[in-house]
Amino acid sequence: MIHIVRIDDTTRNGKKVLNDLRRYHKGIEFENPVEKGIIPDGYVTGDEFEKQVNENINSYSKKSGIL
C-alpha cells in the first residue's frame, strides 16, 4: 500500500521527519513537483524575481527621494 503524506518542511517537526525518512533507501520515494513540470503557486523564475526586486527598489527609492 502506498500512502501520500504532505509534510510542511518549513516547520521544525517537518524538517525532522524528512531528515529521518531520508535515512531509508528502500520503500520511500520523494516526489518533486518541479521536476514533473508542475510549478506550485507563488513560484517565479529567476528573471521574474529579479524584475520584481528591481521594481521594488526603484519604487522605494522614489518614495524616499533617493531617485
C-alpha positions in Angstrom: 0.0 0.0 0.0 1.3 3.5 -0.9 0.5 6.4 1.4 0.6 10.0 0.3 1.7 12.4 3.0 2.1 16.2 2.9 4.9 17.4 5.1 5.5 21.1 5.8 9.3 21.4 5.6 9.2 25.0 7.0 8.4 23.7 10.4 10.8 22.1 12.9 8.8 18.8 13.1 8.5 18.7 9.3 12.3 19.0 8.9 12.9 16.4 11.5 10.6 13.9 9.8 12.2 14.5 6.4 15.7 14.0 7.8 14.6 10.8 9.5 12.9 9.5 6.2 16.0 10.3 4.1 18.0 7.7 6.0 15.9 4.9 4.5 16.7 3.9 0.9 14.1 1.2 0.2 10.4 1.8 0.3 10.5 5.6 0.4 10.3 7.8 -2.6 10.3 11.6 -2.7 8.5 13.4 -5.5 9.5 16.9 -6.5 6.6 18.6 -8.4 9.0 21.0 -10.1 10.8 18.0 -11.8 7.4 17.0 -13.3 6.8 20.5 -14.6 4.1 21.3 -12.1 5.1 24.6 -10.5 3.3 25.5 -7.3 1.5 28.8 -6.9 3.8 31.6 -5.9 6.9 30.3 -7.5 8.6 32.6 -10.1 11.6 32.2 -12.4 14.9 33.9 -11.6 14.2 36.6 -14.3 10.8 37.3 -12.9 12.2 37.5 -9.4 15.0 39.9 -10.5 12.4 42.1 -12.3 10.2 42.3 -9.1 13.2 43.1 -6.9 14.3 45.9 -9.3 10.8 47.3 -9.4 10.6 47.3 -5.6 14.0 49.0 -5.2 13.0 51.7 -7.7 9.6 52.2 -6.1 11.2 52.5 -2.6 13.9 54.8 -3.9 11.4 57.2 -5.5 9.2 57.2 -2.3 12.3 58.0 -0.2 13.5 60.7 -2.5 16.7 58.9 -3.4 15.9 58.9 -7.1 
